[in-house]
Amino acid sequence: MSPEEREEAYSPSSCIGGDYTPFVTAYRDRSAAVRSSTSGWREFSYGPTASQCLDLFMPVDADAPVPLLVFIHGGYWQELSKDDSSFAALAWVDRGVAFAALDYTLAPEASLAEIVAECRRAVGWLYENAGDLGVDKRRIVVAGSSAGAHLAAMVAAPGWQRNAGRPGDLVAGAVLISGIFDLEPLLGTSIAEPLCLTGSDVTALSPARLSLEGFPPSVICWGEVETDEFKVQSRIFAELLTATGTEVNSFEVAGRNHFDVVFELADTGSVVGLEVASFLGQPEEA
């Protein structure tokens, strides 16, 4: 494809008429409603800068360490924040699961390599402080949507943990929603400009180009109303994981688009929700 064709193929709003702002508003409004309806959450810093922080929602009166679902937002590494990312928190807290919404420094203030490092640092911080937080470090699942799915895959990808003093099984499962797993098609598009994306970045920061032996069990899904390229990216990554022996459930969600498929994460009875519960060691709801 030409750069112009790739530009369109990797513009998910092209499938919904071009205006995705109502979905961003929904993220923000639903997240604000969750924060205002519960007192069981706190903001924590996982690093020295203002953007290196997270919101942690804890079940009330938990009498044992609880599993943790970590959500990483999308926005092409350039938009959104943790304030838009807690819309699924209450559904999981009500089931006795902690929920963390991560912030990270957005491009162009940070390179993609720096963004990946921040997300890994955040999940490592949660692991390291699990005892004090009341979290079961053996049951941490990382989830993300769009660019957040790329970042969640980079957190789940094996190899970096040992250098960071973390166990190889830091993450018990990954939920990758409408993600980008090979960055090469973004080269030459406007999407790549704020990231200063290079060929070496493609090699080092594309989950599909990494060694995937030891990747945790995963859900890979996408909306029915997506560009073909987003669907292909997810299907190919699912095939790569399956080839390594990773347990993968990959599927298309009927009626959903690139921007609202993430709301499946807020429904613990959806296919996505049931898979997450399984990763977290949660029994199915009656």
N, C-alpha and C positions, 0 to 999 in steps of 0.2 A: 504494500500500500504506500501511497505517497504521504508526505507529512500532513497534507490537508485531510486525506482520508483517515489517517490515524487520529488526527485531532477530533474528527467527528465520532470515530469508533470508540474513543475513550472519553467522550462527553456524555455521561449517563443521562443528563437532563434532556438530551435530544429525543429520548423516548417518551417524554411527558410534556412536550411542548416548550421546553426551555426554561421554565420557571420552577426552581426547586425551593424557593423561599418559604412556601407554606409548610414544607416538611421540616425545615430548620426551626421555624416558629413552633411547630409541634414538639420537636425535641426539647426546646427551651421551656415551653409552657408546661409540658408534662413533668420535666425534671424539677422545675420550680415547685410544682404541686406536691411532688414527692418530698422535697426538702422541707416544705412548710407543714406537711402532715405528720412528720415524725421528728422526734428529738434525738433519736438514736443514731446520730451521725456526727462525725468530726472531720475537719480538714487537717491533714498531716503534710509535712514537707519531707520529701525523700532526697532533696539536694539543696544547694545553697541559693539558687535563683528563684525568683517569684513564680516562674512557670513550672518549677519542679515540685509539684504538690499533687495531692489526691484527696478525694472525699471518700471516707469509709463509713458504710452503713452496717450496723451490727444488730442482730436480733436482740430483742429485749429479754433479759433474765436468762440468757444462755448459761447452762450449768456445766458445759464442757466445751473444749475447742470446737469451733464450727468450720465447715468448709467455706471456701472463698471463691467468688466469681469476680474476675477483674475485667473491666470493659475499657477498651481503647477506641476513642472516637475517630471518625474519618474526617473528610474535608480536604482531600488531596494534600495532606500534610501542611495545609496553609490556612485552614478555617476551623471554626468550632473550638470547644473547650470542655473541661469537665462539667461546667455549669449546664451544658446541653446534653449531658451523658448519663444522668441518673434515673431516666424514665423507667428502667426495668428494676430499680433497686427494691421497691416495696414488695413486688411479687416474690422476690427471692428471700428477703428478710422475713416475710411472713411464713416462709417454709423453713426457717432456721438456718439460712445461708447468709453469710456476710457478702457485701457487694462493694467493690471499689471502682470509682470512676477516675481515670488518670488524666492529668494535664501533662503536656509536653511543649517545648518551645517550638513555635510554628516557623516554617520557612517564610521569608528568606533570612530571618534572624538566626536560624540554625540550619545546618546542612542535613541531608537525609541521614548520613552516618551518625551525626550527633543526636538526631531524633531517635534513631534506633537505640543508641546507647542509653538515652534517658529512659526509654520504656523498659529496657532490661534492668536498669538501675532501680526503677520503681518497683518492679516485681521482686527483684532481689531484696529490696528494703522490706517489703511485706513479708517475705520468707524469713528474713533475719529477725524481724520483730514480732513474728507470729505469736510467740508465747505471751508477750505483754499485751498484744491486741486481742487475745482470745481466739486466734485462728489456728486451724489444723494445717500445718505446713505441708502435710502429705496430700492435701486435697485442695490444691490451688488450680483453678481452670481459668485460662485467659481467652477472652473473646474480643472480636473487633469487626467493624464494618467498613467496607471500601478500603481507603488507605489504612484504617485501623486494623483491618484484617491482614494487610501486609505486615504491619507492626506486630500484631499478635503472632503471626507466623515466624517473624524474626526473633521474638522472645522464646517461642516454643522450639525453634530450630536447635538441634544439638551442636555442640562444639565450643560455644563461647563460655559456657557455665564454669568449666574448670578454671579457666584463666581468671574468672571473677570470684573464685572461691565458693562457687555454688555447686550443688549436686546436679548430676545429669538429668535427674528426674524432678527438677524444680517445678515443672508444670505437669499436672496430671491429665490435662486434656486441653484441646484448642477448638474454638468455635469461630470459623472463618466465613464471614458473610459478605458476598459480592466483592471479593478482594482482587488485588493485582499482585501476582506472584512472579512475573517476569517483567522487569522494568524496561527492557529494550525498546518496545514499541513507543514509549514515551519520549525517547530521544528525538529532538528536532521539533517537538510540540511546545506550545505555550505552557503546558503543565510542567515541563521539565525546567523551564527557565528560572523560577524562584528557587529551585532545588540545586541549580548549577550541576545538573546530572551529567555524569561522564560515563564513558565506556567501562572504566574500572569500577564505578559505582554499580553498574548493571551486574557485573560479575560478583561483587562482594555483597550486594544488598538485595539481590533477587532470591527469594526463598526457593524458587524452582531451579536455581543454579547451584544450590548448596548440597552438601552431603546430607541426606535425610534419614540415614540409619539412626534409629532411636527416637524419631519424632513421636510425640505422644498421640494417643487416640484422638481422632478429630471428626468434627462435623464441618462439611463444606457445602454451603448452599448459596442460592442466588434467587432473584426474583424472575418471574415469568416475563415481566416488562423490562428487559435489559437489552443493551446492545449485544450483538453476537460476540464481540471480543471479550466482554466481561464474562459471558457464559463459558467461552472457550478457555479463558485463563483458569477458572475454577475447575473445569473438567480435567484439564491437563494436570493441574497440581494434584487433584485427587488421584489421578492415575499414577503419578510419580510416587506419591505416598504409598499407595497400594502395592506398587512394585517392590517397595522396601519391606513389606510386611506390616506396615502400620494399619491399624484398624480405622477404617474411614467409612462414614455414611455421607454420601453426596447426593444432593437432590435440588430440584427446582421447586420454588414455592409459588403455587398458582395464584394469579391475581395480584401479586406484589410487584413493586418496581424497585429500582436500585435504592431508593430513599426510604421506603416504608417497610421493606422486608426485615429491617433490623427490629421492628416492633414485635416480631415473632419471639424475640428474646424475653420480652415482658410477659409472655403467655406461657406459664409453666406446663400447660396442657398441650401445647403445640408440639410438633415433631422436634423442633429445635429445643424447646423447653424440656421435653422428656429425655433427649440425649444429654443435655447439660446435667440434669438430675442424676442420670446414670454415672457420668464422670465424677460427680460430687459424692457419690455413694448415698444418694437420697432415694427413698422408696417412692414408687409411683403413688400419685394421689388417688384416693378411692373415688 
